[in-house]
Amino acid sequence: MSIVCHIRYVIDPFQTAAFEAYSRNWLSIIPACGGDLIGYFMPHEGTNTVAHAMIRFDSLAAYEAYRARLKADAVGAANFQMAMDRRFILSEERTFLRQVEA
């Protein structure tokens, strides 16, 4: 059984371009560190402050190993730092989901 890490971001609506650049950086970083990236999703209609990301893992142990690799990754650390410096992420929450199967 695989799990999906769903990340819900509250973003600064005046910095959506910065968040999109941040998200685009993860498109190569996450797979390089072992995550199966389903995607990043930007606001389109409705709210302009909520974005999402979904990453699949074989297990919670695989997620923990990915997090360790991510923390050691220089490009990932630079992307995190850019978000902290520019402050376009107001909050984020992670939820771990499992897919319903027949």
C-alpha positions, 0 to 999 in steps of 0.5 A: 500500500502506498501513501500520498503526502498532500501538502496544502499551502496558504500563499501570499496572493501577491506573490503567486509567481514566486510560489510557482517558481518555487513549485517548478523547482521541486519538479526535479528536486523531489524525484531526485530525492526519491519522491514520486511527484504527482504534482503541484497545483496553483490557484485558478478559480475561486480562492487565490491563496490556496495551492496544493502538492501531492507526492507518493511514497511506498510507505511512511518509512520511504517518506522519512528516508526521502525527507533525510535525503531532501534535507541533505540536498543543496538544491532543495535547501536553496529552494527552502531558503528562497521561500523563507527569504521571500515569505510567500508561503504563509502556512502549510499543512501535511496530510498523509492519505491512502488510496481507496482500492477495490 
